[in-house]
Amino acid sequence: MTRKKVSVELIGEILPDQIYRTTLSPAIFGYGKQRTDDLVRTGELPTPFPLSPSSRFKAWTGEQIIAHRARMREIAAAQLKAERPPQPQPLALQPKIKKLKLRPPTAKAEA
């Protein structure tokens, strides 16, 4: 049996002083639960904090999310500015040479 697709509702503007639970990660970062956990473990996403000492739920502050998005924008701008050497045009897109159909030589009338 396959799992039902979960629809993600947009949460709007991120406020710096608000708390966002990790269950909102599909709306915030665009990743599912397992991918979010993996990215937090590798350090690519900010580390969430527990809501209370005995809580099993974790959350991010709006400041953490905004800082992460700003860092991603800087990385995107740096990648955009990176110079890339020009690539040669693929053979399939090069101009085609028109082929001439060869005809047998015409017989000249001998007189």
HELIX and SHEET records of a PDB file:
HELIX    1   1 THR A   22  LEU A   24  5                                   3    
HELIX    2   2 SER A   25  ILE A   28  1                                   4    
HELIX    3   3 LYS A   33  THR A   42  1                                  10    
HELIX    4   4 GLY A   62  LYS A   81  1                                  20    
HELIX    5   5 LEU A   91  LEU A   93  5                                   3    
SHEET    1   A 3 ILE A  19  ARG A  21  0                                        
SHEET    2   A 3 LYS A  58  THR A  61 -1                                        
SHEET    3   A 3 PHE A  49  PRO A  50 -1                                        
END                                                                             
